[in-house]
Amino acid sequence: MRIRLQLIVFMFLRIIFNTMHRMVYPFLSVFARGLGVDLTTFSFAITARSLVGALSPVFAPIADQRGRKFGMLAGVSLFILGMGLVAVYPSLITLSVAMVLSILGKYLFDPAMQAYFGDRIPYEERGTALAVTEMAWSLSFIAGIPLMGWLISKYGWNAPFPLLAALGAVMLLIIWRMIPHEDVHHKPVTDSRGNFRAVLTNIPALAGISISMWASASNELINLIFGVWLEDSFGLKIAALAGASAVIGLSELSGEGLVVMITDKLGKPRALLFGLIVNSIAALVLPFIGRTQIGALVGLFFYYLTFEYLIVSHVPLMTELVPEARATLLSFNLTGHSIGRALGAFLATLIYQPFGFLPIVLASIFFNMLALLALGELTRRIAILPRILAWFQRTKNVEA
C-alpha cells in the first residue's frame, strides 16, 4: 500500500517538473516575442538545454553512491534555483539558465526516482508501476500547460515562474518527509567507474540508449513545430494553443493507460516494436488529415498517443538491462533522450521555415526507422545471452 501511495504522489510531483519542461513547445512563438528574439534564436536555446542535459551521466553516480533520496532532493533544488532566477530577473539569459538548471534537475531526479521504484518493484510488474509515474508527462499538458497559458495571457510570458518556484519548494518538503533516509533496498556503491564500465560495455544497454536517442529526435521535430504549425495554419492564439496542448495531454494519458493494460503482458521489446511502427504511421498521415483544425488535432492526438506508448514501454525495459548499475544506466538513457532532442530541436526550424511541415514528418519517420534498427540489435543480443550463459556453465562443468 505504501508503494502505491508513493507512486501516486510522485506522479503529481513530476507534473511540476514536466510543466516547465514542456511549456516552451506550444508557446515557442509567445516566448520568442516576449523576449524580442526570432524563432530560430529561441530554438537554439532549447537545443542548448538538450545538449546540457546530455551531461546527465556526470551526475549518474550520485543516486547510486549517495542514495535515491539525495539524488531526488538535489534535482529539485536545481529546479527551484532556475525558476527563482527568472522570477527575480526575467530575461533571455535567465530563462536560458533556468531551462538548463531545470533539465539538469530533472535528469538528477528522474533516474533516482525510477531506480528507487526499480529497487522495490518486481520486473514483471514494473511496466504498470512506472507507467503511473509517467502519467505526469501527459497530465502536465492536460492541467499544467493550460494553467501556464492562462497566466501568460493575463500577466505576461514570465508569470509562470514564481508559481513554479513555490511549487518546487513544496515538492522538496514532500520528498524530504516521504522518502526514508535509510534505504534497506539499495546498497550504495563506491566505485562509480565500475558502473560506467558496466553500462558502456553492455551492447543491449547501448542499443537501448540509442532507441531513446532516435525516438526522441523523431518526436522533437514535431514537438517543437506543432504550436508554430497550428498558429501558422489556423491562427491559433495563446488560449487555443493551451487547449491544443490539453488535447495532446489526453492522448498521452491514453498511451500511458495502454502501457498499464498491455505492455507487461505483451512483453517490453514487442511493445516497443508496435509503438515505433504505429507512431511512424501516425506521423505520416498527420500532414494529410491536418488540413483542417479538427483534423490537425485528431492527428496530433494519435501521434502523441503512440509516441507516449512506445517511450513509456521503453523505461521498464531499461531498468533491468544492467540492474547492478540501475541509476547510472537510467542517466545514460536520459543522455540518449537529450542528444536526440537536441538534434531534433536543431533541425526543426531549419527544415520547417524553408520547406514546411511535410519534410518535418518525413525526417521524424526516418529517425523512427533508426530506432527500429537499434531495437532489432537489442532483442538479438538479449536472445543470445541465455545461450552464452549456458555455454559458460557447460564449460565450467566440464572443467570441474
N, C-alpha and C positions, 0 to 999 in steps of 0.2 A: 504493500500500500504506500510506503514511504517513497519508493522509486517512482511510482505512478504520479504521486503528487509533485515530485521534483520535475518530472518530465513536463507536466502541465505548466508549472511555474517558469521553467526555463523557456518554454515556448513563448510565454508572454514577455519575458525579459529580452529575448532575442529580437522581438518586434522593434525595440528601441534602436538597436544596432542596425538592423536591416532597413529601417525607415530612412536613416541618414544615408546609408549606402545607396539606396535605390532612388531617392527623390531627385537626384541630378538628372535622371534619364527623361521622365516626362516633362520636366521643367528646364531642360537644357537651354532652350531659347530664352526663357524667362531669366535665368541666372546670368546668361551672357549679356542680355540687355541691361539688367540691373547693375552689372559690373562695368558696362561700357566696352565690352570686347566682342569680337566676332565669334561665330560658332567654332571655327577651326581652333582658335586660341584656347577656348574653354575646353574643347575636346582633348587638346594636348595636356591640359591639367588633369583630366580624367586618366589619360594614358600614363602620366607620371604617377598617379595614385596606384594604378595597377602594377607598374614596374616596381615601385617601392614595396608593394605587397608581396612581390616575388622574393623579398628578403626574409620572408617568414621562417625559413629553416635556420636563420641566425638565432631565432628565439625558440626553435623547436625543442631543444633540450630542457627548457625551463619547466614545462609541465611534467616531464619525466624525472627531472632532478629535484625540483623544489616542491613538487606536488601539484595536483589538479587545481586545488583551491587557489594557490598562489598564482598560477597561470591565468585563471579567470579574473581574479582581482586586479592583476597587472593590466590585463586587456581593458577592463572597464575604466581604470584610472587614465589610461591614454585617451580613451574616448571622451571622458569628461574634460580633460585638458584641451582637446581640439575644439569641442563645442564652446567652451568658455572663451577661447581666443576670438572666435567670430562674434560671440555675444558682446564682448567688450569693444572690439575694433573690427567692424565688418569691412573687408576689402578682398581683392583678388588674392593677395598674398596670404592673408589669414585663412581664407576659405581653402586655398590650396594646401596649406599646412594642416588645417583641420581634416581635410579628406585623407591626407597621408597618415595622420595620427589615428584617425578613425579606422582605417583599413589595417594598420598595424595592431590596433587594439582588437579588432575583430579576429585577426589571424593569430593572436595570442589566445583569445577567449574560446573560439570555436574548437580547435583541436583539444584544448584542455577539457572542455565540456564533453566532446564526443568520446575522448579517452576515458573520462570519468564514468560515463554510462557503459562504454565498451568493457570496462573492468568488471561491471556488475551484472550485465545482461547477457544471457547465452546467445551465441551467434545465430541460432535458428530463429530467435525472436527479435533480433536486433534491428532488422529492417522495419518492422512495425513500430518498435520503440523510438528509433531515431527519426522516423517519419513524423512523429508527434512534434518533436522539437523543430523539424524543418517546416512545419506549418507556419512558423513565424515569418518565413520568407514571403508567403502569399498574404498572410494577414497584414504585413506591413503595407502592401498595395491596397488591400481592402479597407483598412482603417487608418493606417499611418499617413499614407500619401494624400488622401482627401483632406485630412486634418491639416497637413502641411500646406496644401493648396489653398485652404481657407485662410490660414494665417498669412500666406504670401500675398493673396489678393487683397486682404484687409490692411495689412501693416507693412508690406514690402518684402523683398526677397530674403532679408536676413532674419525675419521674425521667428522662424522655427528654432533657432539655435539656443536662445535662453531656455526654452522649454526642454530641448533635448539634453542640455547640460544638467538641468534639475532632475530629469528622469534618470540620467546616468548615475547621479548621486543616490537615488532611491535603489537602483539596481545594485550598486556597491554594497549598500546596507543589507539587502536581502541575501545576497550571496554570502556575506560575512556571517550572518546568523544561521543560514540554512545548511551550508556545507560543513561537515565536521573537519576540524583541523587535523586530527589523527585519522589516517586513511589505511584501514587494515587490508583493503583490496589492492593496494598499489605499493610496491617496494621501490623507493627512489633509487635511481641508477647514478653511478659516479662517473662512468666513462661515456661521455657524450659522443666521442669519436667512434666507439663501438656501435652506437645506434645509427650514426650516419653511414657507417660501413654496411650495417645490416640492410639498410634501405637501398643504398646506391649500388649494391652488388646483387640485388634481388630483381631478376628480369620481370616477373609478374608485377612487382611493385612499380617498376619504371614504366611498364606498359599501362598500368592503371593510372599513373600520374599523367601520362601523355593523353589518355582519354579525357581527363579533366581539361587539359590544355586545349585540345582541338574542339571539344564540345563547347567550351567557354568562348573561344574565338568565334565560333559559329553563332552563338547566342548574342554576343556583344555587338556584332554587326547590326542586328535587328533591334537589340535593346537600345542602342544609342540613337537610332534613327527613327524609331516608331513615332515618338512625340513630334519630331520635326515633320515627318511624313504626314501625320494626321493634320497638323497645323497648315502645312503647305497645300494639302489636297482639299481639306474641308473647312479651313479657317477656324479650327477649334481653339478656344481660349483657355485660360487657366482652369476655371471650374470644370469645363468639359474634359480637359486633359486629365484632371484628377479623377473624374468619373470613368474615363477610359482605363485609368490605372486600376480602379476598383474592379472593372470587368476582368482585367488581366489577373488580378489577385484571386478572383473567384476561380478562374481557370487553373491557376497554380494550386489552389486548395484542392480542387478536384484531382489534379495529378498526384498530390500527396495522399489523398484518400485512396487512389488506386494502388499506391505503394503499400499502404496499410493492408489493403484487401488481398493483393495477389503477388507481390514481389517475393515474399518468403516462400510461398507455395510454388511459384513458377521457377525460382532459382535466380540469384542475382545476375549472373552473366547473360542468361536468356532474357531477363527483363531489360537489361541494357541494350541488347541486340534489337529487341522490339521497339524500345524507346527511340533509338537513333534512326531507325528506318521510318517510323511514323512521323517523327519530328521533321525529317527531310521532306516527306510528302506534304506535311502541313506548311512548311516554308515555301515549297514550290507553288502551291495553289494561292498563296497569300496575295500576290500582285493581281491575280485574275478575279478573285472574289472581292478584292479591296477597292473596287471602282466606285462603291457607294460607302457611306459612313457606316451603315449597319453591316455590310459585307466585310469591311475592314475590321470592325470589332469582333465579328464572328470568327474571321480568320485568325486574328491575334489570340482569341480565346483558345482555339485548338492548338495553335503554335506553342503557347506558353504551357498549356496542359501537358503536351507531350514532352517538352523540354524538362519541365519540373519532374515528371515521372522518371525520366532517364537519369537525371542528376541526383535525385534522392535515392534511387535504387543503387547508385554507384557508391554512396557513402558507406553502407554496411559491408559491402564487399571489401572496401579498402581497410576497414577496421580489423580484418582478420588475416591480411596478407603477411604482415610482419608483427605478430602480437607482442613480441618482446620489446618492440620499439614503436608502440602504437601511436603515441602523441607525435613522435618525430615523423613517422610516415604521413600522418594526417596533416602535419605542417607542410611537408613536401607536396602533398596533394593540393593544398591551397596555393602553393607556389605555381603549380600547373594551371590552376584557375587564373591566377594573377597574370601570368605570362600570356595566356590565351586572351584574357580580357584586354590586356594592353595591346596586343596585336589587333584585335577586333576594333578597339577604340581608335587606334592609329589609322586603320584602313577605312573606317566607316564614312567620315565626312569626305575623305579624299575620293571615295568611289561615288557617294551619293550626289554631291554637288554638281559634278560634270555629267554623270551618267544616269542618275535616277535610282529608283528602288529595285527594279528587276536585277541589275548586276549585284546589288547587296544580297539578294536572296540566293543567287547562283553561287556567290562566294561562301555564303553560310552553308549551303549544301556540300560544297567541296570540303570544308573543314569537317563536317559530319562524316564524310567518307573516310577521311584520315583517322577519325576516332574509331570507325568500324575496323580499319586495319589493325589498330592498336588492340582493340578488343579481341580480334582473332588471335593475335600473338599471346595475349594474356591467357585466354582459355586453352590454347595449345600447350602452354607451359604448365598450367595447373593440371591438365590432363596427364602429362607425362611424369609429374612429380611422384605420384604413388608408385609407378613402375621403377623409378630411380631408387626410391627408398627401399622397395622390395629387393632390388638387385644388391644394394649395400648390405641388407640384412642377410641375404643368402651368402654373400661373400664372407661376412663375419662368422656365419655358422660353419662354413667350410674350413675357415682358419682355426676355429675352435676345435 
